[in-house]
Amino acid sequence: YTAKGQAIYDVRHLRADDCTCQHPEIVACIYCLFFFIFKSPCYNCGFKGFIPKFVMASNPVMELDIWKGEWGLPSIDVNCLEVMTYAKFSGTHLKTKSTNNPLRTPTGSLPVFQHENECLTKFGEISAYLRKNNHTADFELSPKQCAEAFAYSHLIYEKLAPALQFVWWIDSKNFVEFSRPLYAKLLPFPLNFYYPGQYEKHAKQLMVSLYPEEEDFSVIETAVYRQAEECLSLLATKLGEKEYFFGQSPSSLDAIVFAHLAPLLKAPLPSAALQNHLKACTNLTRFVGRVLQRYFPKELKEQEQKERQQTAKQEAPCSDTDFPNKFRNISIAALVSFIAMIAYATSIGIIQVIISGA
């Protein structure tokens, strides 16, 4: 049985203080204790005595290729965040790798989930596979709550997700100053010249499919943002003062909401109209911070440390070691300016050079 009382049909690793692996917490069934006489080492940490050989051979590590994280987030990508957050909520240990290379994926996009002979790229497929293997974040939900989670999830995909595409790839200021430089930095050469333009193209195709009779993107922008703001307001009302959308435990809906809100909230967007509306929904911003603090503390701590270092660097006065370089730069600039002034004065006749014969 799992630590939350959910029955499972296979024997897995019994967590102990001596073991350093990050497997989901499993409480062994009393009838399975005889398996522990096998002195096989844990394939992850080498500790002996708590995992039978047949389980060790049939339970490889689940791997996930993702876009790397920024701004205190484990990934900059909504789809990657969905899978990573759902895995955290369901107690699934994923070995993540920041590849930043969609060219090497089956569908040309990230994330890519791999386990045994499975290779999946869609959140729905991955979450279904995890449920099949007894990893779910919705085991405490009633049928009514499951229906609500399904409805709100589709609301997000239909109303909020298109607006995020517009913010990232169609808003000209955001695209030129933020999105394109960000992905150009992450992608390997020469893919950094190709993919940002492709993402912009796909986002525009999405808008055309959603608004086939409208050619003015400013009108589309107004409509997309209006629907996204309505979606955010509905989510804020649904959350209320609760920690998570269905009480004290996170669900798949919480994972989907977090994945869509966190990049919008944390990214340094030059054009921030939709971001400002999200910041006005204070319970949603607290929700994002709560999930980061509880499930991604490492990334949050690294970001806070990075911000402190940048602040200290900006506030620190010039040290003595900067003086020689500063004096040298000023001297060179003054010399160049003096030479330029002399050359200009000579060219217009203010200074005349008289060359006399011997």
C-alpha positions in Angstrom: 0.0 0.0 0.0 1.1 3.5 -0.6 1.7 6.0 2.2 -1.8 7.4 1.4 -3.5 4.1 1.6 -3.8 3.4 -2.1 -3.5 -0.3 -3.0 -0.9 -1.3 -5.5 -0.3 -4.7 -7.2 3.5 -4.8 -7.2 6.1 -4.7 -4.5 8.3 -1.7 -4.6 11.2 -0.1 -2.7 10.7 0.2 1.0 12.1 3.6 2.0 14.5 3.6 4.9 16.7 6.2 6.5 19.8 4.4 5.1 18.5 4.8 1.5 19.1 8.1 -0.4 16.9 7.4 -3.4 13.9 9.5 -4.1 11.3 6.8 -4.8 7.7 7.4 -3.8 7.1 6.5 -0.2 5.8 2.9 -0.1 4.7 1.1 3.1 5.2 -2.6 2.6 2.4 -5.1 3.0 3.1 -7.4 5.9 2.7 -10.4 3.5 5.5 -9.1 1.3 8.1 -8.8 4.0 9.6 -12.2 3.1 10.9 -10.6 -0.1 13.3 -8.5 2.0 15.5 -11.6 2.6 16.9 -10.9 -0.9 20.1 -8.9 -0.4 20.0 -7.1 -3.7 21.2 -3.5 -3.8 18.8 -0.7 -4.6 19.6 0.2 -8.2 19.5 3.9 -7.3 21.6 4.2 -4.1 23.2 0.8 -3.6 21.6 0.1 -0.2 21.1 -3.7 0.3 18.3 -5.6 1.7 15.1 -3.8 0.8 14.3 -4.5 -2.8 13.8 -7.9 -4.5 15.7 -8.7 -7.7 12.6 -9.0 -9.9 11.4 -5.6 -8.8 14.8 -4.0 -9.4 14.9 -5.3 -12.9 11.3 -4.2 -13.8 11.2 -0.7 -12.4 13.6 1.5 -14.4 13.8 5.2 -13.7 11.3 7.5 -15.3 13.0 10.2 -17.4 11.8 13.5 -18.6 13.5 15.8 -21.1 12.5 19.4 -20.6 13.2 23.1 -21.3 15.5 24.5 -18.6 14.1 26.7 -15.8 14.4 30.5 -15.3 13.0 33.0 -12.8 12.9 30.5 -10.0 10.8 28.0 -12.0 11.9 24.4 -12.8 11.1 25.0 -16.5 10.1 28.0 -18.6 7.6 25.9 -20.6 4.0 25.3 -19.7 3.9 21.8 -21.0 7.0 20.8 -19.1 5.7 22.4 -15.9 2.4 20.4 -16.2 4.2 17.1 -16.2 6.8 18.1 -13.6 4.1 19.5 -11.2 1.8 16.5 -11.6 4.6 14.2 -10.9 5.4 16.1 -7.7 1.8 16.0 -6.6 1.4 12.3 -7.3 4.7 11.3 -5.6 6.4 10.2 -8.8 10.2 10.5 -9.0 11.3 11.8 -12.4 14.8 12.1 -13.6 14.7 15.4 -15.5 17.2 16.6 -18.1 17.3 20.1 -19.5 18.0 19.2 -23.2 16.6 22.5 -24.7 16.6 20.7 -28.0 13.2 19.9 -29.6 14.9 18.6 -32.8 15.8 15.4 -31.0 12.3 14.6 -29.9 9.7 12.3 -31.6 7.2 15.2 -32.2 9.6 18.1 -32.4 8.5 19.4 -29.0 9.3 19.1 -25.3 8.7 17.5 -22.8 9.5 13.9 -23.6 8.7 11.2 -21.1 10.5 7.9 -21.2 9.9 4.8 -19.1 10.6 1.2 -20.2 9.4 1.0 -23.8 7.1 4.1 -23.5 7.9 7.4 -25.1 5.2 10.1 -24.5 5.0 13.8 -25.2 1.5 14.9 -24.3 0.4 15.7 -20.7 -2.8 13.7 -21.1 -0.9 10.7 -22.2 1.8 11.0 -19.5 -0.7 11.5 -16.7 -2.8 8.5 -17.9 0.4 6.4 -18.0 1.2 7.4 -14.5 -2.3 6.6 -13.3 -2.0 3.2 -14.9 1.2 2.7 -12.8 -0.6 3.8 -9.6 0.7 7.4 -9.5 -2.2 9.9 -9.4 -2.9 13.2 -7.8 -6.7 12.7 -7.9 -7.2 9.7 -5.7 -8.9 11.8 -3.0 -11.4 13.5 -5.4 -15.0 12.5 -5.6 -16.7 11.8 -9.0 -18.2 15.3 -8.8 -14.8 16.9 -8.1 -13.2 14.9 -11.0 -15.9 16.3 -13.3 -15.2 19.9 -12.0 -11.4 19.4 -12.5 -12.1 18.2 -16.1 -14.3 21.2 -16.8 -11.9 23.8 -15.4 -8.9 22.2 -17.2 -10.6 22.6 -20.5 -11.6 26.1 -19.6 -7.9 26.9 -19.1 -6.9 25.2 -22.4 -9.6 27.1 -24.4 -9.4 30.5 -22.7 -6.1 31.0 -21.1 -3.6 29.0 -23.2 -4.3 31.0 -26.4 -3.6 34.2 -24.5 -0.3 32.9 -23.3 0.6 32.1 -26.9 -0.3 35.7 -27.9 1.8 37.1 -25.0 4.9 35.1 -25.8 4.9 35.0 -29.6 2.6 37.6 -31.2 2.9 40.7 -29.0 5.7 42.4 -30.9 7.4 44.0 -27.9 7.5 40.8 -26.0 8.6 38.8 -29.0 11.5 41.1 -29.9 12.7 42.0 -26.4 11.9 38.8 -24.5 10.8 35.6 -26.1 13.1 35.5 -29.1 16.3 36.4 -27.2 15.3 33.9 -24.4 14.9 30.9 -26.8 17.8 32.0 -28.9 20.0 31.8 -25.8 18.7 28.3 -24.8 18.6 26.6 -28.2 21.9 25.3 -29.7 23.2 26.8 -32.9 21.8 27.0 -35.6 18.4 26.0 -34.2 18.3 29.3 -32.3 17.7 31.0 -35.7 14.9 28.6 -36.7 12.6 27.7 -33.7 11.6 31.2 -32.4 10.3 32.1 -35.9 8.5 28.8 -36.0 6.8 29.3 -32.7 5.7 32.8 -33.8 4.3 31.2 -37.0 2.4 28.5 -35.1 0.9 31.0 -32.6 -0.4 33.2 -35.5 -1.9 30.1 -37.1 -3.6 29.3 -33.9 -5.1 32.8 -33.8 -6.3 32.5 -37.4 -8.0 29.2 -36.6 -9.7 30.7 -33.5 -10.8 33.9 -35.3 -11.0 33.0 -39.0 -13.1 36.1 -39.9 -10.8 38.6 -38.2 -7.6 39.9 -39.9 -6.7 42.7 -37.5 -4.5 41.3 -34.7 -5.2 44.2 -32.4 -8.9 43.1 -32.4 -7.8 39.5 -31.8 -5.6 40.7 -29.0 -8.5 42.4 -27.2 -10.7 39.3 -27.6 -8.0 36.9 -26.4 -7.1 39.0 -23.4 -10.7 39.5 -22.4 -11.3 35.7 -22.4 -8.1 35.1 -20.5 -9.0 37.7 -17.8 -12.4 36.1 -17.4 -10.7 32.7 -17.0 -8.3 34.1 -14.3 -11.2 35.7 -12.5 -13.2 32.4 -12.5 -10.1 30.5 -11.2 -9.6 33.1 -8.4 -13.2 32.7 -7.4 -12.9 28.9 -7.4 -9.8 28.9 -5.3 -11.0 31.4 -2.8 -9.0 31.2 0.4 -8.2 27.5 0.1 -4.7 26.2 -0.3 -5.6 24.2 -3.3 -8.6 24.0 -5.6 -10.2 21.1 -3.8 -9.0 21.6 -0.3 -5.8 20.7 1.5 -4.3 18.3 -1.2 -3.2 19.3 -4.7 -4.8 17.6 -7.7 -4.3 17.5 -11.5 -6.2 20.8 -11.8 -3.7 22.4 -9.4 -0.9 21.2 -11.6 -2.5 22.6 -14.8 -3.3 25.9 -13.2 0.2 26.3 -11.8 1.9 25.4 -15.1 -0.1 28.1 -16.9 0.2 30.8 -14.2 3.8 30.5 -13.1 5.5 31.6 -16.3 3.1 34.4 -16.8 3.6 35.6 -13.2 7.4 35.2 -13.1 8.6 36.1 -16.6 10.0 39.7 -17.0 7.6 40.7 -19.7 8.1 44.1 -21.3 4.4 44.2 -22.3 2.6 43.0 -19.1 -1.1 43.7 -19.5 -2.3 40.2 -18.8 0.5 39.7 -16.2 -0.8 42.7 -14.3 -4.3 41.3 -14.2 -2.9 38.1 -12.8 -1.0 40.0 -10.1 -4.3 41.6 -9.1 -5.7 38.2 -8.3 -3.7 37.9 -5.1 -5.0 34.4 -4.1 -3.7 33.1 -7.4 -0.2 34.7 -6.9 -0.1 33.2 -3.4 -1.1 29.8 -4.9 1.9 29.9 -7.3 4.3 30.9 -4.5 2.9 28.1 -2.3 3.5 25.4 -4.9 7.0 26.7 -5.6 7.9 26.8 -1.9 6.6 23.4 -1.1 7.4 21.4 -4.2 10.3 23.3 -6.0 12.3 24.8 -3.1 15.6 24.2 -4.8 14.8 26.4 -7.8 13.2 29.1 -5.6 16.3 29.2 -3.4 18.6 29.4 -6.4 16.7 32.3 -7.8 16.6 34.2 -4.5 20.4 33.7 -4.1 20.9 35.0 -7.7 18.8 38.1 -7.0 20.7 38.8 -3.8 24.0 38.6 -5.7 22.8 40.9 -8.4 21.5 43.4 -5.9 24.8 43.3 -3.9 26.7 43.8 -7.2 24.7 46.9 -8.1 24.9 48.5 -4.7 28.6 47.8 -4.1 30.9 50.9 -4.6 33.7 50.8 -7.0 36.7 48.9 -5.5 40.3 50.1 -5.5 41.1 47.5 -8.1 38.8 49.3 -10.6 40.8 52.5 -10.3 43.7 51.7 -12.7 41.3 50.5 -15.4 39.0 53.5 -14.9 41.9 56.0 -15.1 43.2 54.2 -18.2 39.8 54.4 -19.9 39.4 58.1 -19.1 42.9 58.9 -20.4 42.3 57.1 -23.6 39.0 58.8 -24.2 40.6 62.2 -23.5 43.5 61.5 -25.9 41.1 60.4 -28.7 39.0 63.5 -28.2 42.0 65.8 -28.2 43.3 64.3 -31.5 39.8 64.5 -33.1 39.6 68.2 -32.1 43.0 69.0 -33.5 42.2 67.2 -36.8 38.9 69.1 -37.1 40.5 72.5 -36.4 43.2 71.8 -38.9 40.7 70.7 -41.6 38.7 74.0 -41.4 41.8 76.2 -41.2 41.7 77.3 -37.6 45.1 75.7 -37.2 47.6 76.1 -40.0 50.7 74.1 -40.4 53.5 76.0 -42.1 56.3 73.9 -43.6 59.4 76.0 -44.4 62.2 74.8 -46.6 65.7 74.1 -45.4 
